[in-house]
Amino acid sequence: MKSFVKAVSGAALATGLIAAMSATAMAADIEGNWRTQSGEKAKIAKCGGSYCVTLTSGEYSGKRIGKMSGTSVNYKGSITDPTNNKTYNGKAKVNGNSLSMSGCVLGGLICRSQKWTRL
C-alpha cells in the first residue's frame, strides 16, 4: 500500500511539474495584453504568420504599431513610433511577464528600448 501511495504521489508531482512548465511556456509567448513603458495598453495577437502589435488605450488607441515574427521568446520585425509614424527594425524578447522591445536604425547602431509588462 505504501508503494502505491508513493507512486500516486510521484505521478501527481510529475503532473504538477508538467503543468507548471506548460504555464511558464505559455507565459513566455508574446501574445496577450501588455502595459507599455509609458503606460498605454497594447494587444499583441496573431495576424497571418506573424504577431501584430496594436495600442488599445491612450491617444493612439487602435493604431497598429508593429508586426513581429518569431518563436516563444525571441521575435523580430518592425515597430512604429506612433508620435512621429517612423518605423524601425524591431526586436522583442519575452521573459515571463516582461517584454523587452527595441527599435533600431542604421543597422542596429542606434536603438531605443522599452520594458513592457503583461496585464
Secondary structure, DSSP 8 states (H G I E B T S, - for coil): -HHHHHHHHHHHHHHHHHHHHHHHHHHHSS-EEEE-TTS-EEEEEEETTEEEEEE-SSTTTT-EEEEEEE-SSEEEEEEEETTTTEEEEEEEEEETTEEEEEEEEGGGTEEEEEEEEE-
